[in-house]
Amino acid sequence: MSGDGTKFYWLDSNRVVRQYNLSTPYNLSTAAGSPEFTFTISTAQDNAPQNIYFSPDGTQFFFIGDQTKRIYKYVLSTPWRISTAVFNSSSPAVNAAPYSESSPRGLWFSDDGAKLLFCGVGATTVFCVDLPSPWVITSFVSNTSLSIGRNCLDVATNHDGTIPYVLVNPGTTSFNNEIG
């Protein structure tokens, strides 16, 4: 969802990101029948993308890949317009030490882009990593983790990043543990 709630994005099982305009902000029932723009994620990056995340200004989007176990960054030349996306970089593998996520599913960034959270259905853990610079995913500086004991489908935080919210199968759970 764009910051103003007028654009909604959906990643389908064929690696296509679809962008819909909403005539009433944050109301999905007001989406047009067909997407305004689409973008197909290349199999050169990953054949099984799982989740997408947009930077707050709409100039970057990220996805986590189940096939390669990496996070990918695309830059949008026109903010919030998915059709202008160009591949930029990828992260270290999230299934390599010290991480152990064999089936990544969810990702989330702090509002300032300095921290990245990711999780999946393999490790039953939410990982929080510091990035070398905001929105730069080519390396991870340090990490903390929170064992949740259940498969994680997605992760988000409250506005100040102190409370993680985890979508587990079934249901959503919040944790009062600070992880970053």
Residue frames as qw, qx, qy, qz and C-alpha x, y, z in Angstrom:
[[0.000, 0.892, 0.453, 0.000, 0.00, 0.00, 0.00],
 [0.364, 0.527, -0.057, 0.766, 1.32, 3.45, -0.81],
 [0.242, -0.103, -0.518, 0.814, 1.78, 5.91, 2.03],
 [0.315, 0.046, 0.066, -0.946, -1.35, 7.86, 1.09],
 [0.482, 0.183, 0.789, -0.334, -3.43, 4.70, 0.64],
 [0.580, 0.573, -0.016, -0.579, -4.28, 5.32, -3.01],
 [0.583, 0.466, -0.631, -0.212, -2.21, 2.48, -4.47],
 [0.830, -0.282, 0.430, -0.216, -2.35, -1.21, -3.60],
 [0.331, 0.558, -0.737, -0.190, 0.24, -3.81, -4.66],
 [0.907, -0.106, 0.319, -0.255, -0.20, -7.54, -4.98],
 [0.052, 0.514, -0.828, -0.217, 2.47, -10.17, -5.75],
 [0.905, 0.087, 0.000, -0.417, 0.93, -13.18, -7.47],
 [0.833, -0.263, 0.478, 0.094, 2.29, -16.73, -7.77],
 [0.776, 0.504, 0.214, 0.314, 3.62, -16.01, -11.30],
 [0.561, -0.220, -0.007, 0.798, 6.12, -13.37, -9.99],
 [0.114, 0.572, 0.350, 0.733, 3.93, -10.49, -11.22],
 [0.131, -0.381, -0.459, 0.792, 3.54, -7.42, -9.02],
 [0.045, 0.638, 0.605, 0.475, 0.23, -5.74, -9.81],
 [0.108, -0.150, -0.277, 0.943, -0.47, -2.09, -8.97],
 [0.059, -0.666, -0.703, -0.244, -4.08, -1.00, -8.44],
 [0.028, -0.287, 0.119, -0.950, -5.40, 2.50, -7.88],
 [0.164, -0.510, -0.794, 0.286, -7.91, 2.96, -5.06],
 [0.017, -0.639, -0.310, -0.704, -10.51, 5.70, -5.55],
 [0.540, -0.778, 0.017, -0.320, -11.01, 5.82, -1.77],
 [0.200, 0.608, -0.700, 0.317, -7.73, 5.62, 0.18],
 [0.149, -0.263, 0.882, -0.362, -7.18, 2.35, 2.07],
 [0.725, 0.200, 0.411, -0.516, -10.47, 0.88, 0.79],
 [0.258, -0.207, 0.860, 0.388, -9.64, -2.19, -1.31],
 [0.430, 0.521, 0.732, -0.081, -13.21, -2.47, -2.57],
 [0.296, 0.877, 0.073, -0.372, -12.61, 0.72, -4.59],
 [0.354, -0.400, 0.659, 0.530, -9.82, -0.81, -6.70],
 [0.565, 0.467, -0.326, -0.597, -10.30, -0.79, -10.46],
 [0.965, 0.078, 0.164, -0.189, -10.94, -4.21, -12.04],
 [0.857, 0.362, -0.089, 0.356, -7.60, -4.29, -13.85],
 [0.597, -0.522, -0.023, 0.608, -4.20, -3.26, -12.54],
 [0.207, 0.949, -0.064, -0.229, -2.89, 0.13, -13.64],
 [0.304, 0.719, -0.624, -0.021, 0.65, -1.23, -13.96],
 [0.978, -0.200, 0.066, 0.005, 2.39, -4.59, -13.66],
 [0.121, 0.760, -0.638, 0.030, 5.98, -5.68, -13.22],
 [0.982, -0.022, -0.180, -0.044, 7.32, -9.21, -13.58],
 [0.458, -0.725, 0.512, 0.049, 10.17, -10.22, -11.28],
 [0.559, 0.558, -0.592, -0.161, 12.90, -11.91, -13.30],
 [0.979, -0.185, -0.083, -0.001, 13.70, -15.57, -12.72],
 [0.588, 0.479, -0.380, 0.529, 17.34, -14.40, -12.80],
 [0.203, -0.528, 0.460, -0.684, 16.68, -13.02, -9.30],
 [0.284, -0.049, 0.870, -0.400, 14.27, -15.61, -7.88],
 [0.311, -0.148, -0.772, -0.535, 11.61, -17.96, -9.20],
 [0.453, -0.537, -0.712, 0.003, 9.62, -17.96, -5.95],
 [0.036, 0.337, -0.254, 0.906, 9.29, -14.42, -4.54],
 [0.317, -0.406, -0.830, 0.216, 7.32, -14.44, -1.30],
 [0.190, -0.830, -0.425, 0.306, 6.65, -10.91, -0.11],
 [0.397, 0.542, 0.105, 0.733, 7.20, -7.30, -1.16],
 [0.355, -0.722, -0.321, 0.501, 7.95, -4.17, 0.84],
 [0.351, 0.754, 0.163, 0.532, 8.05, -0.54, -0.36],
 [0.368, -0.072, -0.314, 0.872, 10.19, 2.20, 1.18],
 [0.031, 0.666, 0.542, -0.511, 8.01, 4.97, 2.71],
 [0.128, 0.609, -0.167, -0.765, 8.79, 7.35, -0.17],
 [0.798, 0.462, 0.320, -0.217, 7.91, 4.76, -2.83],
 [0.332, 0.796, -0.456, -0.221, 11.29, 4.97, -4.59],
 [0.134, 0.388, -0.912, 0.018, 12.39, 1.42, -3.70],
 [0.877, -0.185, 0.050, -0.440, 10.78, -1.96, -3.34],
 [0.070, -0.454, 0.881, -0.115, 12.18, -5.17, -1.94],
 [0.899, -0.080, -0.171, -0.396, 11.19, -8.81, -2.07],
 [0.428, -0.469, 0.764, -0.113, 12.34, -11.93, -0.27],
 [0.673, 0.333, -0.533, -0.390, 12.96, -15.01, -2.39],
 [0.864, -0.280, 0.354, -0.222, 12.33, -18.58, -1.33],
 [0.919, 0.364, -0.069, 0.134, 14.39, -20.12, -4.14],
 [0.551, 0.547, -0.326, 0.540, 17.63, -18.18, -3.60],
 [0.619, -0.589, -0.398, 0.335, 17.07, -17.28, 0.09],
 [0.371, -0.026, -0.009, 0.928, 18.00, -13.65, -0.60],
 [0.114, 0.808, 0.398, -0.419, 16.38, -10.23, -0.42],
 [0.463, 0.313, 0.424, 0.712, 16.31, -8.17, -3.61],
 [0.025, -0.667, -0.214, 0.713, 16.12, -4.41, -4.07],
 [0.385, 0.539, 0.519, 0.540, 14.59, -2.56, -7.02],
 [0.105, -0.382, -0.118, 0.911, 14.65, 1.21, -7.56],
 [0.311, 0.720, 0.615, 0.082, 11.63, 3.01, -9.04],
 [0.319, 0.135, 0.166, 0.923, 12.42, 6.05, -11.20],
 [0.351, -0.439, -0.184, -0.806, 8.87, 7.31, -10.59],
 [0.168, -0.141, 0.774, -0.594, 7.82, 6.85, -6.95],
 [0.566, 0.171, 0.622, -0.513, 5.07, 4.27, -6.42],
 [0.729, 0.493, -0.175, -0.442, 4.95, 3.34, -10.14],
 [0.799, -0.243, 0.546, 0.060, 5.90, -0.35, -10.27],
 [0.800, 0.552, 0.194, 0.131, 6.41, -0.30, -14.05],
 [0.271, 0.889, -0.307, 0.207, 9.53, 1.89, -13.58],
 [0.749, -0.570, 0.338, 0.010, 11.35, -0.63, -11.35],
 [0.620, 0.606, -0.486, 0.111, 14.95, -1.57, -12.13],
 [0.902, -0.290, -0.232, 0.219, 16.98, -4.22, -10.27],
 [0.036, -0.914, 0.310, -0.260, 19.58, -2.69, -7.94],
 [0.098, 0.509, -0.798, 0.306, 21.13, -5.23, -5.52],
 [0.825, -0.276, -0.448, -0.205, 20.69, -8.35, -3.42],
 [0.513, -0.712, 0.370, -0.305, 21.45, -9.38, 0.15],
 [0.027, 0.364, -0.926, 0.097, 23.58, -12.13, 1.63],
 [0.536, -0.197, -0.775, -0.272, 21.78, -15.47, 1.90],
 [0.499, -0.486, 0.246, -0.674, 19.34, -15.55, 4.82],
 [0.966, -0.180, -0.107, -0.154, 19.81, -19.31, 5.28],
 [0.682, 0.340, -0.437, 0.478, 23.58, -19.05, 5.93],
 [0.590, -0.488, -0.413, 0.492, 25.16, -18.61, 9.37],
 [0.059, -0.015, 0.806, -0.589, 24.34, -16.84, 11.60],
 [0.624, 0.122, 0.060, -0.770, 20.84, -16.99, 10.10],
 [0.214, -0.053, 0.974, 0.043, 19.02, -20.22, 9.60],
 [0.570, 0.422, 0.308, -0.635, 15.92, -19.36, 7.62],
 [0.329, -0.053, 0.856, 0.394, 15.45, -22.11, 5.04],
 [0.130, 0.564, 0.737, 0.349, 12.02, -20.95, 3.82],
 [0.096, -0.211, -0.190, 0.954, 11.88, -17.13, 3.99],
 [0.076, 0.649, 0.737, 0.173, 8.46, -15.51, 3.81],
 [0.099, -0.943, -0.316, -0.025, 8.25, -12.05, 5.42],
 [0.538, 0.071, -0.099, 0.834, 10.33, -8.88, 5.48],
 [0.154, -0.938, -0.304, -0.066, 9.97, -5.44, 7.03],
 [0.496, 0.310, -0.188, 0.789, 12.20, -2.38, 7.40],
 [0.226, -0.589, -0.401, 0.664, 12.32, 0.29, 10.06],
 [0.287, 0.899, 0.305, -0.130, 10.90, 3.61, 8.84],
 [0.032, -0.888, 0.346, 0.302, 14.41, 5.01, 8.40],
 [0.836, 0.476, -0.268, -0.048, 15.67, 1.91, 6.54],
 [0.011, -0.698, 0.674, -0.241, 18.44, 1.23, 9.07],
 [0.406, -0.179, 0.861, -0.250, 17.05, -2.12, 10.27],
 [0.589, 0.127, -0.596, -0.531, 15.63, -5.10, 8.42],
 [0.594, -0.137, 0.688, -0.393, 13.44, -7.83, 9.88],
 [0.590, 0.224, -0.616, -0.472, 12.85, -11.14, 8.13],
 [0.569, -0.161, 0.714, -0.375, 11.26, -14.45, 9.01],
 [0.505, 0.216, -0.680, -0.486, 9.94, -17.66, 7.49],
 [0.891, -0.200, -0.024, -0.406, 8.54, -21.11, 8.03],
 [0.789, 0.257, -0.514, 0.218, 11.88, -22.85, 8.59],
 [0.383, 0.253, -0.578, 0.675, 13.54, -21.33, 11.65],
 [0.425, -0.725, -0.540, -0.049, 10.50, -20.17, 13.69],
 [0.473, -0.470, -0.136, 0.733, 12.56, -17.06, 14.42],
 [0.262, 0.947, 0.154, 0.101, 12.33, -13.38, 13.54],
 [0.686, -0.080, 0.030, 0.722, 15.75, -11.99, 12.61],
 [0.040, 0.989, 0.111, -0.084, 16.59, -8.29, 12.95],
 [0.740, 0.042, 0.114, 0.662, 19.70, -7.00, 11.20],
 [0.076, -0.833, 0.032, 0.548, 21.38, -3.61, 11.14],
 [0.712, 0.607, 0.218, 0.277, 22.19, -2.36, 7.65],
 [0.608, -0.094, 0.011, 0.788, 25.49, -0.59, 6.82],
 [0.068, 0.088, -0.067, -0.992, 23.52, 2.43, 5.52],
 [0.536, 0.337, 0.460, -0.623, 19.78, 3.03, 5.24],
 [0.788, 0.480, 0.103, -0.373, 18.15, 0.80, 2.60],
 [0.351, 0.611, -0.699, -0.121, 21.51, -0.81, 1.65],
 [0.919, -0.179, 0.202, -0.286, 21.04, -4.61, 1.74],
 [0.688, 0.537, -0.486, 0.050, 24.36, -5.80, 0.28],
 [0.456, 0.147, -0.753, 0.450, 25.65, -6.70, 3.75],
 [0.605, -0.700, -0.314, -0.215, 24.33, -7.09, 7.27],
 [0.102, 0.686, -0.481, 0.537, 26.24, -5.38, 10.09],
 [0.079, -0.156, 0.851, -0.495, 24.86, -7.15, 13.16],
 [0.538, -0.270, -0.601, -0.525, 21.82, -9.11, 14.17],
 [0.341, -0.121, 0.708, -0.607, 19.47, -10.04, 16.96],
 [0.402, -0.130, -0.791, -0.443, 16.71, -12.60, 16.88],
 [0.523, -0.135, 0.444, -0.715, 13.49, -13.53, 18.60],
 [0.085, -0.048, -0.986, -0.138, 12.37, -17.15, 18.74],
 [0.540, -0.058, 0.024, -0.839, 8.63, -17.33, 18.21],
 [0.367, -0.074, 0.903, -0.211, 8.29, -21.12, 18.18],
 [0.609, 0.529, 0.551, -0.215, 5.91, -21.08, 15.22],
 [0.508, 0.301, 0.502, 0.632, 6.11, -20.71, 11.46],
 [0.011, -0.640, -0.115, 0.760, 6.23, -17.04, 10.46],
 [0.520, 0.584, 0.555, 0.284, 4.44, -15.90, 7.30],
 [0.250, 0.734, 0.091, 0.625, 5.09, -12.17, 7.65],
 [0.509, -0.435, -0.377, 0.641, 6.44, -9.61, 10.09],
 [0.081, 0.766, 0.145, 0.621, 5.84, -5.91, 10.80],
 [0.386, -0.188, -0.533, 0.729, 6.38, -3.55, 13.74],
 [0.064, -0.875, -0.413, 0.245, 4.61, -0.73, 15.47],
 [0.343, 0.922, 0.036, 0.174, 5.54, 2.76, 14.29],
 [0.160, -0.879, 0.443, -0.069, 8.62, 3.19, 16.48],
 [0.645, 0.427, -0.634, 0.000, 9.85, -0.36, 15.76],
 [0.189, -0.452, 0.733, -0.471, 9.81, -1.59, 19.34],
 [0.655, 0.035, 0.654, -0.377, 7.05, -4.23, 19.11],
 [0.129, 0.189, -0.812, -0.538, 7.13, -6.84, 16.34],
 [0.749, 0.197, 0.302, -0.556, 3.89, -8.22, 14.95],
 [0.076, -0.279, 0.910, 0.299, 4.15, -11.65, 13.40],
 [0.785, 0.162, -0.118, -0.587, 1.66, -13.36, 11.09],
 [0.202, -0.266, 0.942, -0.042, 1.74, -17.01, 11.99],
 [0.539, -0.033, -0.642, -0.544, -0.32, -19.88, 10.69],
 [0.033, 0.740, 0.485, 0.465, -3.05, -19.37, 11.88],
 [0.350, -0.875, -0.310, 0.124, -3.43, -15.90, 13.38],
 [0.320, 0.719, -0.211, 0.580, -1.35, -12.85, 14.27],
 [0.718, -0.521, -0.312, 0.341, 0.77, -12.54, 17.39],
 [0.121, 0.883, -0.218, 0.398, 2.43, -9.50, 18.92],
 [0.783, -0.158, -0.380, 0.467, 5.50, -9.77, 21.08],
 [0.254, -0.964, -0.030, -0.071, 6.41, -7.32, 23.78],
 [0.753, -0.348, 0.215, 0.515, 10.09, -8.08, 23.33],
 [0.230, 0.891, -0.234, -0.314, 12.24, -5.43, 21.73],
 [0.915, 0.086, 0.299, 0.256, 14.27, -7.13, 19.01],
 [0.606, 0.560, 0.079, 0.560, 16.29, -4.33, 17.53]]
